[in-house]
C-alpha cells in the first residue's frame, strides 16, 4: 500500500481537473456567495472540480474569499461595443491588476455593468504584459467580440486568448465561436456562465495537469494552449427555463436601466 502512490504517479502522471471558467457570485449578478460556490465545487461528484469566479467589473469576491477550488477571475467590459473579456491570474496579482488598470476606468454611474474607458487592445495588451490569462466569452452575442470589425477581432486573437463555448447560448452561437477559434488558431473552452446554483458545474473543460502541478490559472491555461486536443469540453446547453431564470436573475441584479444602456450601446 505504501508504494501505491508512487506507482500511480509513474504510470498515470496526469490528473484531470474539471473547470468551469465563467461564473458569477453575489458580488455581481450571481445568486451564490463565493463560499457557497466553493461548497458546490467541493461537494461535486466530478473529481477535482474548479470554478472560476468572474464577476462583472470587480474583484470583491476574491478580496473576501480564497480557496484552492476557486480560480480568481474578472469579467471586464471594454469601451468598444460593450464587449466582455475574462481575465485570470493568481489572486493577489489579479486584485492588483484590477485596481491599477481597470478600476480607474470604471463608469461612475454604472461601475458594475457599464463599459470601462478601456479599449479592447489596450486591455488585452496590458493584461498580457502583466501575465494575465484571457478568454473571449460568448463570442456571438451582443456583448461578444463578433460585434467588432473583423480586423479588430483578428488583432485581439493575436494575443494568447482562448475562445468560449457558452452553455447559455444557442447551438448556432457556439458554432460561430468554433468557426472563429478555428480561423484564428485559438483553443476552445466550455463554460457555464453560471448565475444560479444548478449552473455552476453545468458546463466545464477537463484539463490534464501533472500530479505535482497545482491547478492554478497559470498551469491550467498553459496546459490548454500546449495540449488543446487533450482538453475535453463538456457543454450541456441550458434549456429555455434556465435561460429565463438567468435573465430574471440578471435583471434583478443589474436593473433595467443598466440593461437598457447596454442594449442601445450595442445597437441591437
Steps between C-alpha positions, in 0.01 A plus 500: 500500500785737575618471139159563343541877467844488329377224268190703413710807423739295288238346271236775525700821545207728406185591688197655332344815642146592404482878474207733445688818415197734495281551807349789694451547872284729712766768448345557155197318356542147639276349765769321705772641724863407428492266800186329366661464156803342665269258685337402169842419353602307811178295507502423128508139387742613231847458646732800510222748420608864473293813441624834369318790664494776239275772635426805289753782533603413856717263704326534836426126510873428493579771752248341738565130441768261374497125438708255295173405324438858383684640195532879546362689203311810391276592205592842363284694258696711251410825330440366149154347473488407869694182417603282796840342567574245775833536685662253742808491718628410843279675756729783613617569146144520369389734777800729446447509122133582542565791736791635294357464149124441503353675804608854397311457169163384639179682410416706811126471430502123438830354627391135503323466167607804301788508254840611622698763312749232395523409134524130433857495369604718792347252745630178345841655440533614861365169627745302288795708621387444861482122451122473505329208326215599268176358361264652245152416636168464313661586165179517296295723731415869537785526752731266311802563280300437182341848523838657421660537159663178368840671484478594868389148590810362331721747687355381830554136400872565448523491879491158675125496564264205523151510346198402706213267418223636723230274645247784510523566127345318207663224299530743209679759715748240623552379144606855409744499792649171377542642151678806635730294723590279205566801276734669747658176631399549862385230746139459610365462851150407618357713781165537671476880549342401832262718701291240686587200721407240238729664242835519678620168359253461212782548247874465545832428334700196608870591504789262579779613732793312642420369846768718657366819332248709697185591302572871471379719214859510372533121489151434365532744211853386418366145465202622297719686250769232485269198473158617373416160354530339844256745660141377490207737476176408678222733391142440603304780341250657735129457437255784456393497865861533617563787259187681615590456867852623430365804314274576795792464741711739291214747470447504877873553561591744222168682480312603188695826462831321462357245257340770286831686481675185384224431245519841335882510513518169315270628227276192531 
